[in-house]
């Protein structure tokens, strides 16, 4: 009774009766299959799907926030502003020391002292030249004035001599008349009178020559005054030019000694990146200035070239902000307001921290697309949370819309294109 075979038989023996269920009727399977097939065909022929692409972007303002970088290497020795302070255009922000030291002291200080000494010497030379010019011109003018007086005296003497000569000519003519017609005088008296006339005439010629000499001397002095004045002016001008060159060297020395970083726009100091005593290198960020008045907010996105043909100005897009997770805040609506016609340069993309970076040697052209959010202030828990400059976001662009069956057969279209021969342009 307790044999091994009996025990195994008991274990595999049915304890109840087996009941076989009836299968699904074939007509029901046929109806369900037909219904599913009809629904599927209706869905793929009537239904449509819009292809989407997600692109990255960031919130910015107009005007944009200004990042100021260091253009030199040196040490920050003084700070003129604090965070949150409103500044005006041209206000000083940092003072950077770029000087070099040697055993003899600061190189720029030594150069500055030498240049200042040269400037003092140049100023003294100019003062001496001006004094010499004044003295020389005064001397020449005095000589000219004396010659004018001499010219006036010689003119008066010449006038009187001409009157006397005129009288002597009348006397000579009278003597000739008396000798020839009346015989009242002898020939020697006539000859003596004629000789006296010509002697006075020669004296008149000498006075006239002296008068002309005085006139010529005045003209010569006038020319000499102008020449001397021009020579002194030229020498003064040369020294002044040398002084200007020294001033330029002094300015260059100041530039190589200390640099003042100034604000080139009005706004609010948002963040200061360096402190006093810190060393900075060319390209290091110094601070960021937020615009004092924001005209509007917009979202800068970078769209690859394969999506460009399907977007247009005015299209609606969905925006998800990293600062406001979509799981909690949902998506936000925005409109495309500007599409660039040429790919963005790498230099332009570097000015935006949220711009995509080409990796692994690939070079994908990106186009700049400006999107304007419909809401710039988000309300949460009774608080108003505004969009901030630099917030990263993900934007969903809606591209071409096709039937479902067209999307299903798109691989076959690719096969067709790959197998097609040369396209006949005619």
DATALIN-V356733 format. One record per residue. N is the residue number from 1. RES is the residue in three letters. SS is DSSP state (H for helix, E for strand, C for the rest). Layout:
# DATALIN-V356733
n->N res->RES ss->SS
n->N res->RES ss->SS
This chain:
# DATALIN-V356733
n->1 res->UNK ss->C
n->2 res->UNK ss->C
n->3 res->UNK ss->C
n->4 res->UNK ss->H
n->5 res->UNK ss->H
n->6 res->UNK ss->H
n->7 res->UNK ss->H
n->8 res->UNK ss->H
n->9 res->UNK ss->H
n->10 res->UNK ss->H
n->11 res->UNK ss->H
n->12 res->UNK ss->H
n->13 res->UNK ss->C
n->14 res->UNK ss->C
n->15 res->UNK ss->C
n->16 res->UNK ss->C
n->17 res->UNK ss->C
n->18 res->UNK ss->C
n->19 res->UNK ss->C
n->20 res->UNK ss->C
n->21 res->UNK ss->C
n->22 res->UNK ss->C
n->23 res->UNK ss->C
n->24 res->UNK ss->C
n->25 res->UNK ss->C
n->26 res->UNK ss->H
n->27 res->UNK ss->H
n->28 res->UNK ss->H
n->29 res->UNK ss->H
n->30 res->UNK ss->H
n->31 res->UNK ss->H
n->32 res->UNK ss->H
n->33 res->UNK ss->H
n->34 res->UNK ss->H
n->35 res->UNK ss->H
n->36 res->UNK ss->H
n->37 res->UNK ss->H
n->38 res->UNK ss->H
n->39 res->UNK ss->H
n->40 res->UNK ss->H
n->41 res->UNK ss->H
n->42 res->UNK ss->H
n->43 res->UNK ss->H
n->44 res->UNK ss->H
n->45 res->UNK ss->H
n->46 res->UNK ss->H
n->47 res->UNK ss->C
n->48 res->UNK ss->E
n->49 res->UNK ss->E
n->50 res->UNK ss->E
n->51 res->UNK ss->E
n->52 res->UNK ss->E
n->53 res->UNK ss->E
n->54 res->UNK ss->E
n->55 res->UNK ss->E
n->56 res->UNK ss->E
n->57 res->UNK ss->E
n->58 res->UNK ss->E
n->59 res->UNK ss->E
n->60 res->UNK ss->E
n->61 res->UNK ss->E
n->62 res->UNK ss->E
n->63 res->UNK ss->C
n->64 res->UNK ss->C
n->65 res->UNK ss->C
n->66 res->UNK ss->E
n->67 res->UNK ss->E
n->68 res->UNK ss->E
n->69 res->UNK ss->E
n->70 res->UNK ss->C
n->71 res->UNK ss->C
n->72 res->UNK ss->C
n->73 res->UNK ss->C
n->74 res->UNK ss->E
n->75 res->UNK ss->E
n->76 res->UNK ss->E
n->77 res->UNK ss->E
n->78 res->UNK ss->E
n->79 res->UNK ss->E
n->80 res->UNK ss->C
n->81 res->UNK ss->C
n->82 res->UNK ss->C
n->83 res->UNK ss->C
n->84 res->UNK ss->C
n->85 res->UNK ss->C
n->86 res->UNK ss->E
n->87 res->UNK ss->E
n->88 res->UNK ss->C
n->89 res->UNK ss->C
n->90 res->UNK ss->C
n->91 res->UNK ss->C
n->92 res->UNK ss->E
n->93 res->UNK ss->E
n->94 res->UNK ss->E
n->95 res->UNK ss->E
n->96 res->UNK ss->E
n->97 res->UNK ss->E
n->98 res->UNK ss->C
n->99 res->UNK ss->C
n->100 res->UNK ss->C
n->101 res->UNK ss->E
n->102 res->UNK ss->E
n->103 res->UNK ss->C
n->104 res->UNK ss->C
n->105 res->UNK ss->E
n->106 res->UNK ss->E
n->107 res->UNK ss->H
n->108 res->UNK ss->H
n->109 res->UNK ss->H
n->110 res->UNK ss->H
n->111 res->UNK ss->H
n->112 res->UNK ss->H
n->113 res->UNK ss->H
n->114 res->UNK ss->H
n->115 res->UNK ss->H
n->116 res->UNK ss->H
n->117 res->UNK ss->H
n->118 res->UNK ss->H
n->119 res->UNK ss->H
n->120 res->UNK ss->H
n->121 res->UNK ss->H
n->122 res->UNK ss->H
n->123 res->UNK ss->H
n->124 res->UNK ss->H
n->125 res->UNK ss->H
n->126 res->UNK ss->H
n->127 res->UNK ss->H
n->128 res->UNK ss->H
n->129 res->UNK ss->H
n->130 res->UNK ss->H
n->131 res->UNK ss->H
n->132 res->UNK ss->H
n->133 res->UNK ss->H
n->134 res->UNK ss->H
n->135 res->UNK ss->H
n->136 res->UNK ss->H
n->137 res->UNK ss->H
n->138 res->UNK ss->H
n->139 res->UNK ss->H
n->140 res->UNK ss->H
n->141 res->UNK ss->H
n->142 res->UNK ss->H
n->143 res->UNK ss->H
n->144 res->UNK ss->H
n->145 res->UNK ss->H
n->146 res->UNK ss->H
n->147 res->UNK ss->H
n->148 res->UNK ss->H
n->149 res->UNK ss->H
n->150 res->UNK ss->H
n->151 res->UNK ss->H
n->152 res->UNK ss->H
n->153 res->UNK ss->H
n->154 res->UNK ss->H
n->155 res->UNK ss->H
n->156 res->UNK ss->H
n->157 res->UNK ss->H
n->158 res->UNK ss->H
n->159 res->UNK ss->H
n->160 res->UNK ss->H
n->161 res->UNK ss->H
n->162 res->UNK ss->H
n->163 res->UNK ss->H
n->164 res->UNK ss->H
n->165 res->UNK ss->H
n->166 res->UNK ss->H
n->167 res->UNK ss->H
n->168 res->UNK ss->H
n->169 res->UNK ss->H
n->170 res->UNK ss->H
n->171 res->UNK ss->H
n->172 res->UNK ss->H
n->173 res->UNK ss->H
n->174 res->UNK ss->H
n->175 res->UNK ss->H
n->176 res->UNK ss->H
n->177 res->UNK ss->H
n->178 res->UNK ss->H
n->179 res->UNK ss->H
n->180 res->UNK ss->H
n->181 res->UNK ss->H
n->182 res->UNK ss->H
n->183 res->UNK ss->C
n->184 res->UNK ss->C
n->185 res->UNK ss->C
n->186 res->UNK ss->C
n->187 res->UNK ss->H
n->188 res->UNK ss->H
n->189 res->UNK ss->H
n->190 res->UNK ss->H
n->191 res->UNK ss->H
n->192 res->UNK ss->H
n->193 res->UNK ss->H
n->194 res->UNK ss->H
n->195 res->UNK ss->H
n->196 res->UNK ss->H
n->197 res->UNK ss->H
n->198 res->UNK ss->H
n->199 res->UNK ss->H
n->200 res->UNK ss->H
n->201 res->UNK ss->H
n->202 res->UNK ss->H
n->203 res->UNK ss->H
n->204 res->UNK ss->H
n->205 res->UNK ss->H
n->206 res->UNK ss->H
n->207 res->UNK ss->H
n->208 res->UNK ss->H
n->209 res->UNK ss->H
n->210 res->UNK ss->H
n->211 res->UNK ss->H
n->212 res->UNK ss->H
n->213 res->UNK ss->H
n->214 res->UNK ss->H
n->215 res->UNK ss->H
n->216 res->UNK ss->H
n->217 res->UNK ss->H
n->218 res->UNK ss->H
n->219 res->UNK ss->H
n->220 res->UNK ss->H
n->221 res->UNK ss->H
n->222 res->UNK ss->H
n->223 res->UNK ss->H
n->224 res->UNK ss->H
n->225 res->UNK ss->H
n->226 res->UNK ss->H
n->227 res->UNK ss->H
n->228 res->UNK ss->H
n->229 res->UNK ss->H
n->230 res->UNK ss->H
n->231 res->UNK ss->H
n->232 res->UNK ss->H
n->233 res->UNK ss->H
n->234 res->UNK ss->H
n->235 res->UNK ss->H
n->236 res->UNK ss->H
n->237 res->UNK ss->H
n->238 res->UNK ss->H
n->239 res->UNK ss->H
n->240 res->UNK ss->H
n->241 res->UNK ss->H
n->242 res->UNK ss->H
n->243 res->UNK ss->H
n->244 res->UNK ss->H
n->245 res->UNK ss->H
n->246 res->UNK ss->H
n->247 res->UNK ss->H
n->248 res->UNK ss->H
n->249 res->UNK ss->H
n->250 res->UNK ss->H
n->251 res->UNK ss->H
n->252 res->UNK ss->H
n->253 res->UNK ss->H
n->254 res->UNK ss->H
n->255 res->UNK ss->H
n->256 res->UNK ss->C
n->257 res->UNK ss->C
n->258 res->UNK ss->E
n->259 res->UNK ss->E
n->260 res->UNK ss->E
n->261 res->UNK ss->E
n->262 res->UNK ss->E
n->263 res->UNK ss->C
n->264 res->UNK ss->C
n->265 res->UNK ss->C
n->266 res->UNK ss->C
n->267 res->UNK ss->E
n->268 res->UNK ss->E
n->269 res->UNK ss->E
n->270 res->UNK ss->E
n->271 res->UNK ss->E
n->272 res->UNK ss->E
n->273 res->UNK ss->C
n->274 res->UNK ss->C
n->275 res->UNK ss->C
n->276 res->UNK ss->C
n->277 res->UNK ss->C
n->278 res->UNK ss->C
n->279 res->UNK ss->E
n->280 res->UNK ss->E
n->281 res->UNK ss->C
n->282 res->UNK ss->C
n->283 res->UNK ss->C
n->284 res->UNK ss->C
n->285 res->UNK ss->E
n->286 res->UNK ss->E
n->287 res->UNK ss->E
n->288 res->UNK ss->E
n->289 res->UNK ss->E
n->290 res->UNK ss->E
n->291 res->UNK ss->E
n->292 res->UNK ss->C
n->293 res->UNK ss->C
n->294 res->UNK ss->C
n->295 res->UNK ss->C
n->296 res->UNK ss->E
n->297 res->UNK ss->E
n->298 res->UNK ss->E
n->299 res->UNK ss->E
n->300 res->UNK ss->E
n->301 res->UNK ss->E
n->302 res->UNK ss->E
n->303 res->UNK ss->E
n->304 res->UNK ss->E
n->305 res->UNK ss->H
n->306 res->UNK ss->H
n->307 res->UNK ss->H
n->308 res->UNK ss->H
n->309 res->UNK ss->C
n->310 res->UNK ss->C
n->311 res->UNK ss->C
n->312 res->UNK ss->C
n->313 res->UNK ss->C
n->314 res->UNK ss->C
n->315 res->UNK ss->C
n->316 res->UNK ss->E
n->317 res->UNK ss->E
n->318 res->UNK ss->E
n->319 res->UNK ss->E
n->320 res->UNK ss->E
n->321 res->UNK ss->E
n->322 res->UNK ss->C
n->323 res->UNK ss->C
n->324 res->UNK ss->C
n->325 res->UNK ss->C
n->326 res->UNK ss->H
n->327 res->UNK ss->H
n->328 res->UNK ss->H
n->329 res->UNK ss->H
n->330 res->UNK ss->C
n->331 res->UNK ss->C
n->332 res->UNK ss->E
n->333 res->UNK ss->E
n->334 res->UNK ss->E
n->335 res->UNK ss->E
n->336 res->UNK ss->E
n->337 res->UNK ss->E
n->338 res->UNK ss->E
n->339 res->UNK ss->E
n->340 res->UNK ss->C
n->341 res->UNK ss->C
n->342 res->UNK ss->C
n->343 res->UNK ss->C
n->344 res->UNK ss->C
n->345 res->UNK ss->C
n->346 res->UNK ss->H
n->347 res->UNK ss->H
n->348 res->UNK ss->H
n->349 res->UNK ss->H
n->350 res->UNK ss->H
n->351 res->UNK ss->C
n->352 res->UNK ss->C
n->353 res->UNK ss->C
n->354 res->UNK ss->C
n->355 res->UNK ss->C
n->356 res->UNK ss->C
n->357 res->UNK ss->C
n->358 res->UNK ss->C
n->359 res->UNK ss->C
n->360 res->UNK ss->C
n->361 res->UNK ss->C
n->362 res->UNK ss->C
n->363 res->UNK ss->C
n->364 res->UNK ss->C
n->365 res->UNK ss->C
n->366 res->UNK ss->E
n->367 res->UNK ss->E
n->368 res->UNK ss->E
n->369 res->UNK ss->E
n->370 res->UNK ss->E
n->371 res->UNK ss->E
n->372 res->UNK ss->E
n->373 res->UNK ss->E
n->374 res->UNK ss->C
n->375 res->UNK ss->C
n->376 res->UNK ss->C
n->377 res->UNK ss->E
n->378 res->UNK ss->E
n->379 res->UNK ss->E
n->380 res->UNK ss->E
n->381 res->UNK ss->C
n->382 res->UNK ss->C
n->383 res->UNK ss->E
n->384 res->UNK ss->E
n->385 res->UNK ss->E
n->386 res->UNK ss->E
n->387 res->UNK ss->C
n->388 res->UNK ss->C
n->389 res->UNK ss->C
n->390 res->UNK ss->C
n->391 res->UNK ss->C
n->392 res->UNK ss->E
n->393 res->UNK ss->E
n->394 res->UNK ss->E
n->395 res->UNK ss->E
n->396 res->UNK ss->E
n->397 res->UNK ss->E
n->398 res->UNK ss->E
n->399 res->UNK ss->E
n->400 res->UNK ss->E
n->401 res->UNK ss->E
n->402 res->UNK ss->E
n->403 res->UNK ss->E
n->404 res->UNK ss->H
n->405 res->UNK ss->H
n->406 res->UNK ss->H
n->407 res->UNK ss->H
n->408 res->UNK ss->H
n->409 res->UNK ss->C
n->410 res->UNK ss->H
n->411 res->UNK ss->H
n->412 res->UNK ss->H
n->413 res->UNK ss->H
n->414 res->UNK ss->H
n->415 res->UNK ss->H
n->416 res->UNK ss->H
n->417 res->UNK ss->H
n->418 res->UNK ss->H
n->419 res->UNK ss->H
n->420 res->UNK ss->C
n->421 res->UNK ss->C
n->422 res->UNK ss->C
n->423 res->UNK ss->C
n->424 res->UNK ss->C
n->425 res->UNK ss->C
n->426 res->UNK ss->C
